[in-house]
Amino acid sequence: MRVAINDASLQSGLKGAAMEAEKAFKNGGVYIEKYIQKPRHVEEQLLGDQHGNVVHLWERDCTMQRKHQKLIEESPAPKLPQKVREELCKSAVRLAKTAGYYNAGTCEFIVDQDNKFYFIEVNARIQVEHPVTEQVTGIDLVKQQIRVAAGEKLPFTQGQIPCNGHAMEVRINAEDTENGFRGCPGTITKFRPPGGNGVRFDSHAYEGYRISPYYDSMIGKLIAYGATREQAILRMRIALSELVIDGILTNVPLHRELMVDSKFMEGGTSIHYLEQRLSEQSASRGQK
């Protein structure tokens, strides 16, 4: 991808993108789309059956990202006007019905500073952040996938799907956040996941587990649920303080910082916020 802000950068960007595409895919075709400077990433969880029924399970905000990789997801999206929320939901359902889609799926959008939204893509699968939706709706998405695959009808209508409270998830990665977020393979020597009311931890890892350097660095997902966003953040802070993973480095310290970050707590940041924050911290350390 290339960002063009004038005619000169458009010409050079087109040439560079075409050359890169030709080398990687043997196809130098490119396309141009509108660039949104400070977008939020908001997605709609969908479920459809083989009988033409499609419902949404409300939205998730996945704006806190680094290099286009999500780090924190939450539902409902903070500071999203109700009218925009409803339009997003309707648009996602309309798309899925028009395509005849069934299964779990996610319709992804970017939302600009004026709360106008633009379609990105559909992920035709269950996603990493699905526990967030499960917490606020009380619906087991994997269970529904199996039922849909078996040819069953969805057991609920749109009006029966609640959105109660607030949930958020942080991705726990084996990486060195102080050295360019390099992967940190190795053996986990001590592993103590947190617990308690409103806390869920999904992971394949355990004490003695060896993390390979050949696969994705994510080793777990920590989910916190509360009656309000403030309560969910508080529970996440406590859960992160209780989480122990020794023997390797992880991004847990970064998540602890973000849970007390004023801009995150306020909500409504753009997808560029975290990288800007990290860049400023790096510059500050370099001046000392």
Secondary structure by P-SEA (a helix, b strand, c coil): ccccccaaaaaaaaaaaaaaaaaaccccbbbbbbbbcbbbbbbbbbbbccccbbbbcbbbbccccccccccccccccccccaaaaaaaaaaaaaaaaaaccccbbbbbbbbccccbbbbccccccccccaaaaaaaccccaaaaaaaaaaccccccccccccccbbbbbbbbbbcccccccccccccccbbbbbbcccccccccccccbbbbcccccccbbbbbbcccaaaaaaaaaaaaaaccccccccaaaaaaaaaacccccccccccaaaaaaaaaaaaaaaac
